[in-house]
Every structure is written in structure tokens, then in C-alpha cells.
Amino acid sequence: MFSKSTIAIGRFAPTPSGRMHIGNMVAMLAAWLSAKSQGGHMLLRLEDLDIARMPKDASARVIDDLKWAGLDWVGEPTYQHKRTAIYQEALDALESLQDADGNSLIYPCFCSRSDIRAIAAPQEGDGFIRYPGTCRNLCKTAEGLAQIERRLQNNQQHSLRLAVPSADSLQANVSFEDAIFGAQSFNINRDLGDMVIRRADGVFSYQLAVVVDDVLSGVNDIVRGRDLLRSAALQIWIGELLEKSGFFAAYGVHYVRPQFAHLPLIDNAQGERLAKSKHSLDVGALRESGWSAERMIGYCMYLLGYKKPGQNQPVDMSADDALALFKSLDTPWGSVRANLADKSVPFLD
């Protein structure tokens, strides 16, 4: 929780790649409850960096679903695809920094996804692929540097990666306290590796854009799915790098670590993670079938673990009712912490 002198500023940050599902709504509601219960407010940011792949009118439907559910925000929505000039400034700032060997932290990567999959193994069973540093190693020899130069002169397609510190350095260890999952510690070299910061097609990465946007808009209260716990460590490190580079100071702000709360994920009845591409528990379809906003909020609160003694099914409630319930608890996140397992829900009519 923040001190009385600090205003909690949260954000809705959906990717408009399709209609939102119940898992998205659970995260949106939880973020709204966190900020509002602390006397703060929400911002809305559409994370549409890859605008060419976003379905037509998807952003408008996200906005409509949030309004329908009674989840409000202040100001106009922000669209990431309109902020590429700012992300380029941040990339330039990172490029000005050097690693322990005197090399720029940003380097070109010519590897394809298939190249990386062939030589790296997923971690923790979650499908995450750690980049093995193939192109970074080219920067360590004269022959490798010459090869990079030839490829660049031949306009070979490449992404840009951000070089993380060596695994045995103090800078590689990032720790933070999560409001739900507790103390977290990651070695960003072993656990993440060098991350793409700009794709080969010129699209900036989520990891860079989210840090830039959160800090410049004053966001200090971040609530989202537990699949991004590992990313929180990387984002903290990127934020500290941008602070060191002077990027934030140029905009009259400074990097301050946000408050994090990561939620268990919502799976379908088969234990599969909900996905917009599969139209899993589609909010639009549920609305068309007759679901009210109160039913949606009540169902989301039930999935979050907020229920009265003896209650074994969701109870309809408004967003304001949910906020009153959340604020009435001595430990607002206690109901979520009581069961950190991902939740499975049945298919709904």
C-alpha cells in the first residue's frame, strides 16, 4: 500500500488482438480494485504495438467492454502504435550505455526463431525460450565483428537485442516483493537472457514500451497475470538503465519501482490457458447470451476468491459493490493469496 501522500495510479493495458475473455476481465477488475481502494485511479493504454496484426475495431470493443463492466479510468486512451518516436528515443538511450567489456548494450541479432528453438530449451515447462547469445558472441572477436558488418552492409534482416549482465554479476540479480506471490528473485541472465528490444520488422518490444509508458504516465500500481512475474525483473532492470541514461530526466520524471501484484491465471475446463485467438470464454459472446455486467463482475470476484462463508457459486454484484467488498478486508489480497494455483472454469452458456 502507498503512503497517504502518494496517489496510486494503475493501468488497464490490454492487447487488442481479439475480444477479451474472462481471464482478461479478472485482471482488469483486480487492477481497478487495487488502485481505487487506495484512493487512486486508472489509466487506459491499448498495447497495439503490432498494429498490422490487430483486428479491426478490437480496441473499440475493449473500451466498450470496460465501460459496460463499470470499470472507469481518467483521461483519453493511449495507443502504443502512435508512440514509436518515444520508444526510438529510449532505444537510442540504451544504445549509449556499455557493458562491462565496453560494448553497447544493444546489438544486432540475425537469428530466426527456428534457429533459436533448435539450440535452446524451454525453461520451467512454460515454453519460455532463453536466447543462447549466438549473435552477442560475434561481438567478442574481430572475425565476428567483420561478419556483423558484412551482414549489415548486405541489409540482412535483423532484430535488436538488449545484452543483460553476466550471470555472476550483482547487476544480474533483481529482487522485488510481489503483493500476492511474495518475495521474488531472478537472475536476468540465467532466467531471461538477452531480450529482443526491436523486432526485425521494426516493431518495438513489449518489454521496452511498457517501461517507457508506465514511467512517463506515472503508473506505480501494476496488477496482471503471474505469467509476467519473470518479466517484472527485466522491466525493473530496463527502468533502472533508462534512469541511468538520463532518458527519464529529459521528460522531467525519474524511475521509481512500481508496486506489483501478479494474479494466478484463469484456465478453461480442460486446464488450458484462455486465449483470445481461441475465443475462450469471449466477453462479447457472453454479453450476447444475456450476461449482465453484474454477473460478469460477480463471476470475476468469485474466481479471485472473494466470497462469503458458505458461498459456493458466484453472486451478481456491481463494480462498486466489488470495490466495497475489497476495501472492507483488512488484507485486500488475502483471498487471492489463500490459493495461488491457477483457476479452471467450466465452459459457460
Secondary structure as the mmCIF struct_conf table of DSSP 4:
data_model
#
loop_
_struct_conf.conf_type_id
_struct_conf.id
_struct_conf.beg_label_comp_id
_struct_conf.beg_label_asym_id
_struct_conf.beg_label_seq_id
_struct_conf.end_label_comp_id
_struct_conf.end_label_asym_id
_struct_conf.end_label_seq_id
TURN_TY1_P TURN_TY1_P1 LYS A 4 SER A 5
BEND BEND1 THR A 6 THR A 6
STRN STRN1 ILE A 9 PHE A 12
BEND BEND2 SER A 17 GLY A 18
STRN STRN2 HIS A 21 HIS A 21
HELX_RH_AL_P HELX_RH_AL_P1 ILE A 22 SER A 37
TURN_TY1_P TURN_TY1_P2 GLN A 38 GLY A 39
STRN STRN3 HIS A 41 LEU A 46
BEND BEND3 LEU A 49 ASP A 50
HELX_RH_3T_P HELX_RH_3T_P1 ILE A 51 ARG A 53
BEND BEND4 MET A 54 MET A 54
HELX_LH_PP_P HELX_LH_PP_P1 PRO A 55 PRO A 55
TURN_TY1_P TURN_TY1_P3 LYS A 56 ASP A 57
HELX_RH_AL_P HELX_RH_AL_P2 ALA A 58 ALA A 69
TURN_TY1_P TURN_TY1_P4 GLY A 70 GLY A 70
BEND BEND5 VAL A 74 GLY A 75
STRN STRN4 THR A 78 TYR A 79
HELX_RH_3T_P HELX_RH_3T_P2 GLN A 80 LYS A 82
HELX_RH_AL_P HELX_RH_AL_P3 THR A 84 GLU A 95
TURN_TY1_P TURN_TY1_P5 SER A 96 SER A 96
STRN STRN5 GLN A 98 GLN A 98
TURN_TY1_P TURN_TY1_P6 ALA A 100 ASP A 101
BEND BEND6 GLY A 102 GLY A 102
STRN STRN6 SER A 104 SER A 104
BEND BEND7 LEU A 105 LEU A 105
STRN STRN7 ILE A 106 CYS A 109
HELX_RH_AL_P HELX_RH_AL_P4 ARG A 113 ILE A 119
STRN STRN8 PRO A 122 GLN A 123
TURN_TY1_P TURN_TY1_P7 GLU A 124 GLY A 127
STRN STRN9 PHE A 128 ILE A 129
HELX_RH_AL_P HELX_RH_AL_P5 THR A 134 LEU A 138
TURN_TY1_P TURN_TY1_P8 CYS A 139 LYS A 140
BEND BEND8 THR A 141 THR A 141
HELX_RH_AL_P HELX_RH_AL_P6 ALA A 142 GLN A 153
TURN_TY1_P TURN_TY1_P9 ASN A 154 ASN A 155
STRN STRN10 SER A 159 LEU A 162
HELX_LH_PP_P HELX_LH_PP_P2 ALA A 163 SER A 166
TURN_TY1_P TURN_TY1_P10 ALA A 167 ASP A 168
BEND BEND9 SER A 169 SER A 169
HELX_RH_3T_P HELX_RH_3T_P3 LEU A 170 ALA A 172
STRN STRN11 ASN A 173 ASP A 178
TURN_TY1_P TURN_TY1_P11 ALA A 179 PHE A 181
STRN STRN12 GLY A 182 ASN A 187
TURN_TY1_P TURN_TY1_P12 ILE A 188 LEU A 192
BEND BEND10 ASP A 194 ASP A 194
STRN STRN13 MET A 195 ARG A 198
TURN_TY1_P TURN_TY1_P13 ALA A 200 ASP A 201
BEND BEND11 GLY A 202 GLY A 202
HELX_LH_PP_P HELX_LH_PP_P3 VAL A 203 VAL A 203
STRN STRN14 PHE A 204 PHE A 204
HELX_LH_PP_P HELX_LH_PP_P4 SER A 205 SER A 205
HELX_RH_AL_P HELX_RH_AL_P7 TYR A 206 LEU A 216
TURN_TY1_P TURN_TY1_P14 SER A 217 GLY A 218
STRN STRN15 ASP A 221 GLY A 225
HELX_RH_3T_P HELX_RH_3T_P4 ARG A 226 LEU A 228
HELX_RH_AL_P HELX_RH_AL_P8 LEU A 229 SER A 245
TURN_TY1_P TURN_TY1_P15 GLY A 246 PHE A 248
HELX_RH_3T_P HELX_RH_3T_P5 ALA A 249 TYR A 251
TURN_TY1_P TURN_TY1_P16 GLY A 252 GLY A 252
HELX_LH_PP_P HELX_LH_PP_P5 ARG A 257 PRO A 258
STRN STRN16 GLN A 259 LEU A 263
HELX_LH_PP_P HELX_LH_PP_P6 PRO A 264 LEU A 265
STRN STRN17 ILE A 266 ASP A 267
TURN_TY1_P TURN_TY1_P17 ALA A 269 GLN A 270
BEND BEND12 GLY A 271 GLY A 271
HELX_LH_PP_P HELX_LH_PP_P7 GLU A 272 GLU A 272
STRN STRN18 ARG A 273 ARG A 273
HELX_LH_PP_P HELX_LH_PP_P8 LEU A 274 LEU A 274
HELX_RH_3T_P HELX_RH_3T_P6 LYS A 276 LYS A 278
TURN_TY1_P TURN_TY1_P18 HIS A 279 LEU A 281
STRN STRN19 ASP A 282 ASP A 282
HELX_RH_AL_P HELX_RH_AL_P9 VAL A 283 GLU A 288
TURN_TY1_P TURN_TY1_P19 SER A 289 GLY A 290
HELX_RH_AL_P HELX_RH_AL_P10 ALA A 293 LEU A 304
TURN_TY1_P TURN_TY1_P20 GLY A 305 GLY A 305
TURN_TY1_P TURN_TY1_P21 PRO A 309 GLY A 310
BEND BEND13 GLN A 313 GLN A 313
HELX_RH_AL_P HELX_RH_AL_P11 ALA A 319 LYS A 327
TURN_TY1_P TURN_TY1_P22 SER A 328 SER A 328
BEND BEND14 LEU A 329 THR A 331
TURN_TY1_P TURN_TY1_P23 PRO A 332 TRP A 333
HELX_RH_AL_P HELX_RH_AL_P12 GLY A 334 ARG A 337
TURN_TY1_P TURN_TY1_P24 ALA A 338 ALA A 338
BEND BEND15 ALA A 341 ALA A 341
HELX_LH_PP_P HELX_LH_PP_P9 ASP A 342 ASP A 342
STRN STRN20 LYS A 343 SER A 344
#
